[in-house]
Structure formats: C-alpha cells, structure tokens
Amino acid sequence: MGYSIDDKVKVLKKSPAACAVITEYSPGFETDPQMKLVGGLTFRKLASFPQAGLTEEQVAEIDEKLKAIEE
C-alpha cells in the first residue's frame, strides 16, 4: 500500500510502521499530545511549520520511507 507525506497525520498515526519512520526524525510524533490537534493536516503541511524542525531533505527521506511501507 504505502503512505506518503500527503497523507493526514491521523492516518499515519494509525500505522505502527509509519509512526516508526516519522519518529526517527521527530521523536515526539507518537507521544506528543499536540499531535491530536494537527491530525487533520497532511504530514507535508505539518513539516512545513518551523516548529517541526525538519529540513526539506529530511522530509524527502521520510516520504521515500513511507512509500516503501507494505501493510
């Protein structure tokens, strides 16, 4: 199936494999209570906020790894 950074955060949080990929780059993804507030955003949009602390290269790597997930 695969995922991408264009999937909503709430969809990605339901997948343990997707959470593991994102947590490599953003350790609070699974545990931060504020993630509930941004569930309706795509990961691309969330990553665009300066508070995310992710570079364009990191976002591209995350997207590549998400697309490789087979569930």
Sequence and secondary structure as in RCSB ss.txt:
>XXXX:A:sequence
MGYSIDDKVKVLKKSPAACAVITEYSPGFETDPQMKLVGGLTFRKLASFPQAGLTEEQVAEIDEKLKAIEE
>XXXX:A:secstr
    TTSBHHHHHT HHHHHHHHHH TTTTT GGGGGGTTSBHHHHHHSGGG   HHHHHHHHHHHHT   
